[in-house]
Amino acid sequence: MTCKNGAPKGTLTPEAFTQLHDRLMPKPVAVPLRGHGIVYLRMAHAVYPYVGVDFGDGAHAFFNLTTMICTYAD
């Protein structure tokens, strides 16, 4: 299944991702997270959920923004 822009459903074209990134979150946003100190929210990849969390020391995670279930972590 594809979107109107021709991209597979659930993805953004590179151009759409860049446009959203530049408009909504061009720089990571630092937020305090109890138990982890300061973490950084950033636009991540062109595949939903688009927002990732950088915990530092190479640790990253993506969460479903509706359920807050972790969909990826390293």
DRENDO-1510 file (C-alpha; in Angstrom, 1 decimal, always signed):
<recs>
REC; n; res; u; v; w
REC; 1; MET; +0.0; +0.0; +0.0 .
REC; 2; THR; +1.3; +3.5; -0.8 .
REC; 3; CYS; +0.5; +7.0; +0.2 .
REC; 4; LYS; -0.5; +9.8; -2.2 .
REC; 5; ASN; +3.2; +10.8; -2.5 .
REC; 6; GLY; +4.1; +7.4; -3.7 .
REC; 7; ALA; +6.0; +6.3; -0.6 .
REC; 8; PRO; +5.1; +3.1; +1.1 .
REC; 9; LYS; +2.4; +3.6; +3.8 .
REC; 10; GLY; +4.0; +4.5; +7.1 .
REC; 11; THR; +7.1; +6.2; +5.5 .
REC; 12; LEU; +8.0; +9.6; +4.4 .
REC; 13; THR; +9.8; +10.4; +1.2 .
REC; 14; PRO; +13.3; +11.9; +1.8 .
REC; 15; GLU; +12.0; +15.3; +0.8 .
REC; 16; ALA; +9.0; +15.1; +3.2 .
REC; 17; PHE; +11.2; +13.9; +6.0 .
REC; 18; THR; +13.7; +16.8; +5.5 .
REC; 19; GLN; +10.9; +19.3; +5.3 .
REC; 20; LEU; +9.4; +18.1; +8.6 .
REC; 21; HIS; +12.8; +17.8; +10.3 .
REC; 22; ASP; +13.7; +21.3; +9.3 .
REC; 23; ARG; +10.4; +22.7; +10.4 .
REC; 24; LEU; +9.7; +20.8; +13.6 .
REC; 25; MET; +12.9; +19.6; +15.1 .
REC; 26; PRO; +16.1; +20.8; +13.4 .
REC; 27; LYS; +18.2; +20.2; +16.5 .
REC; 28; PRO; +17.8; +17.6; +19.2 .
REC; 29; VAL; +15.7; +18.7; +22.2 .
REC; 30; ALA; +17.3; +18.1; +25.6 .
REC; 31; VAL; +14.8; +16.9; +28.3 .
REC; 32; PRO; +15.4; +15.5; +31.8 .
REC; 33; LEU; +14.3; +11.9; +32.2 .
REC; 34; ARG; +14.2; +10.6; +35.8 .
REC; 35; GLY; +16.7; +7.8; +36.2 .
REC; 36; HIS; +18.6; +8.7; +33.0 .
REC; 37; GLY; +19.5; +12.4; +33.4 .
REC; 38; ILE; +19.4; +14.5; +30.3 .
REC; 39; VAL; +18.2; +12.6; +27.1 .
REC; 40; TYR; +17.8; +14.1; +23.6 .
REC; 41; LEU; +14.7; +13.8; +21.4 .
REC; 42; ARG; +15.4; +14.0; +17.7 .
REC; 43; MET; +13.9; +13.3; +14.3 .
REC; 44; ALA; +14.9; +9.8; +13.4 .
REC; 45; HIS; +14.7; +8.2; +10.0 .
REC; 46; ALA; +11.9; +8.4; +7.5 .
REC; 47; VAL; +10.0; +5.4; +9.1 .
REC; 48; TYR; +7.3; +6.0; +11.7 .
REC; 49; PRO; +7.5; +6.9; +14.6 .
REC; 50; TYR; +10.0; +9.5; +13.3 .
REC; 51; VAL; +11.1; +10.6; +16.8 .
REC; 52; GLY; +14.0; +8.9; +18.6 .
REC; 53; VAL; +15.5; +9.2; +22.1 .
REC; 54; ASP; +19.3; +9.4; +22.5 .
REC; 55; PHE; +20.3; +8.2; +25.9 .
REC; 56; GLY; +24.0; +8.9; +25.4 .
REC; 57; ASP; +27.0; +6.5; +24.9 .
REC; 58; GLY; +25.4; +5.2; +21.7 .
REC; 59; ALA; +22.1; +4.1; +23.3 .
REC; 60; HIS; +19.0; +5.0; +21.3 .
REC; 61; ALA; +15.4; +4.0; +21.3 .
REC; 62; PHE; +12.2; +4.6; +19.3 .
REC; 63; PHE; +8.8; +4.5; +21.0 .
REC; 64; ASN; +5.3; +4.2; +19.5 .
REC; 65; LEU; +4.0; +7.7; +20.3 .
REC; 66; THR; +0.5; +6.5; +21.0 .
REC; 67; THR; +1.3; +3.6; +23.3 .
REC; 68; MET; +4.8; +4.5; +24.4 .
REC; 69; ILE; +5.8; +0.9; +23.7 .
REC; 70; CYS; +9.5; +0.7; +22.7 .
REC; 71; THR; +9.7; -0.4; +19.0 .
REC; 72; TYR; +13.5; -0.3; +18.8 .
REC; 73; ALA; +16.5; +0.0; +21.1 .
REC; 74; ASP; +20.2; -0.5; +20.9 .
</recs>
